[in-house]
Amino acid sequence: MTKKQKQLCIDIITWYHKEGRDLPWRKTRNPYRILVSEIMLQQTQVPRVIEKYKEFLRAFPTITALAEAKTADVITVWKGLGYNRRALFLQR
């Protein structure tokens, strides 16, 4: 890595520590929670996802709970995010 590239990395990390948003999915290493956030963030603004992310994980705290849930319940909790196919994809 060149000196210029290293400085760019330092600048980005410094900026992130100062300006980066405190988002719930950045605080976990749980693959299920990360997957849920990634799917929700497709075509949906972050502020809307933050609220729905917490609600969704309260309703379906594990991938097993989601897989065993009624599809209608999954769609109900997903409501407000749009593109319900994403919820159905997660449930499969």
Secondary structure, 3 states (H helix, E strand, C coil): CCHHHHHHHHHHHHHHHHHCCCCHHHHCCCHHHHHHHHHHCCCCCHHHHHHHHHHHHHHCCCHHHHHHCCHHHHHHHHCCCCCCHHHHHHHC
